[in-house]
Amino acid sequence: NYQRAQLSSDNIGDFASVNNLIRRKYKGGHVIRLGGELNIKPVMIRAGYIMQGSPFGDNFSGSFVRHTFSAGIGIRTKSRWYLDFVLAKSVSTEDYFLFTTLTTKAQLNLGSTMFGATVGIKF
């Protein structure tokens, strides 16, 4: 819940206005996850999807909602070794205001691609 975030200091008044702004501006966040795995021994194929809702109230629509799609493959040997690979693509949009006094905004389309690999041994 983003609304419960707080800044603190030894001087209690340092962040009072900022903490009030956080309580007014932010809402609870929600996440939906969906995934599956197909086990074709010794290979495992995986796919997944995550939707991270906006902290500003419109949980699953509009700006600040992030969608992540992932796919992976894993290999399990007859011994104790395993090898996993994953590829994930995240996309989102954000509203950007050049100055806080302007109402004109630019919509940023953001994306990132991540690759991961794991080698391990079960013991």
C-alpha positions, 0 to 999 in steps of 0.5 A: 500500500503506497499510501502508508509510505512515510519519510521520517526524521528526528525533527517530526515536522521535517516531512509532515507536509510530504507525508500528507501529500503521499497519503492524499496522492497515492493509493493501494497497489495491486498485482496480478500474476499468471504463469505456467510450466510444461514439463517435458523431461528433461526440459521445462518450458515456462511462460508468465505474465504480470500486471502491476497496477498504478499507485495513483488510483486507476489500478489496471488502466491508464498510465503507470500500469506495467505489463511484463511478459516472460518466457523461459526454458530449463534443463534438468540432468539425471544427475543433480545439475540444472540450467535455466534461462528466462527472457522478460519484456516489460512495457508501461506508459507514464505522463511526463510534465516538463514543469509542475505549473504546466498542464501540457504533458508528454506520454512516455512509452517505456520498455525494457528487456531482461535476460537471466540464466541460472546454473545450479546443483541440487543437494 
